[in-house]
Amino acid sequence: MRSTVPIAVTSRSFSRHPVLREELLERYSKVCFNDDGISLAGQELIDFARDRHKLITALERFDEPVLAALPELEVISKYGVGTDMLDKEALIRRGIRLGWTGGVNKRSVAELVVAFTIALLRRVPELDRAIRAGEWRSRVGRCLTGRTVGIIGCGHIGKDLVTILKAFGCRILAHDIRDFPEFYEAHGVTPVELADLLQQSDVVTLHVPLDDRTRNIMDADRLSQMRRGAILVNAARGGLVDEQALKRALVDGQLAGAGFDVFATEPPEDSELLRLPNFLSTPHIGGSSEEAILAMGRAAIDGLDRNAVPSADHPPEYT
């Protein structure tokens, strides 16, 4: 028997997916989908979610003013794994339960990181632009095989990336606020301090949440600590990297290339950065594979019924 609890789906991606819509409607009869494809925020978000007891959300921001305007709200179930857009302290104060499952898009993001890495090592963005401009001249690139890869944040995605990189014979360094000795030993990963990782890695990839500890974790000073000619990949969260400092590092050759799926402001506004031949970007598609969308959507549906009021450290890490 279907539940009559009123549900709203703020996510545009979930709302336009026929399989996820059907599976949600098998459980709930009163569902409002975001069929207009609007990026909901502020008052529009409040109006859309008003009088709904449970929500499936994606990148929409639920801060104190929004939550205060939704007294009927009991559950937020997360479509995806990032939680930096949710005011967890406000959720705790108001007793709003959170449905969240970590790692549901890990392979999708990990494969995108590998795609960025190989493309940048082989100078694919630069060569693509050159050939489109009528220039036919080869340039020497580098193989991923045998490179040293530094993973900042070894949660679900970081661990999955390790398993893929082993096939390339990479030396893998990891830095995380937590310790995973059994995993590190089983997969030949060397845990190191952040400064050592930056100095030794040919490729640095970020897999941490965005919070007060990690905001601008890659600032001008840390970018300068990276091995000259290294590559930086960010498929985690915008705001982890000082993008102005990154642009300078790419222009002066401190970094050979950078691949970003996420930006501090989305869509990004720095046209100079986007035009650099050694910069590769995608529009926040880390979890946008067919397989990941289904996994994230089904986890979000389950989260409507399997949830809990978050504690100060839950979810501990979105990756």
C-alpha positions, 0 to 999 in steps of 0.5 A: 500500500502506498504512503500518503505522506506528501513528498516533494522532489526538488532535484531536476535530474531525479524529476526527469528520470522515468525509472526513478519517478516510477519507483518513487510513485510505487511507494508514495502517492502524493509526490510533487516533482520539479517538472519545470526544471527550475534551479530552486533557491530561497523563496522559490524553494520554500514555496515548492517544499511548503506543506511537504513532510519529506523531500528528496534534494540534490544541490539545493541549499537548506539553511536556517531561513529556509528550514524555519519557513518549512515547519512541516518538514520531517525528512530530507533525503539526499540525492547524491552524497554532498551535504555541504548545502545542508545546515546540519546544526539547524537540522539537529535543532529542529529534529529533521531527519536526514537520509544519506548513503555514502559512496553511491556514486564513487565509481562514476567520480573515480572514472572521471578523475582518471579521464581528467588525469590521462587527458591532461598528462597526454595534453589532450585539451591543448592538442584538441584546441590546436588542431581545431585552429588548423595546427598539426603539430604533435607534443610529447605527453606523459603516461599515467603508468608508474606516476605518483598520485596523491589522494587528499581524502581517502573515503569512498571515492578515494578508496575506489580510485586506489583500486583503479590506479593499481592497474596502472602501477601507480605509486599512491600517497594518501592524506586524510584526517582519519587513518585506514591502516588495513586498507592502506596495507592491503593496497600498497598505499602510503599515508603521508602528511599533506606537505609531503604529498604535494611535494612528491606527487605527479598528480594530486586529486581532491576527495574531501567535503567542503567545510571550514577545515577544507575551504581553500585547502589548495591556496597559493601557498599549497599550490606552490608546494606542488611538484613543478609540472604536476597536475591537479584534479578537483572532482569533489567540491568547489571552494577547495581551491583558490581559483585565482591562484590556480590560474596563476600557477597554470599560466606560469608553468608551476602546474602542467594542467588542472581538471575541474568538475566543480567550481566555487561559483557554478557556472564559473565566471572566470573566462580567462581560466576557462580559456587556458589550454592546460585547463580541462573542465566539465559542468559538475558531472561526477555523479552523472553517469547512468549507473550513478544516477540510478544508484543515487536515486534509489538510495534517496528513495530508501532514505525517505524511510531510513533516516536519522537526525544527524549528529555533529559528525554525521555524515562524517565525510561525503566521499 
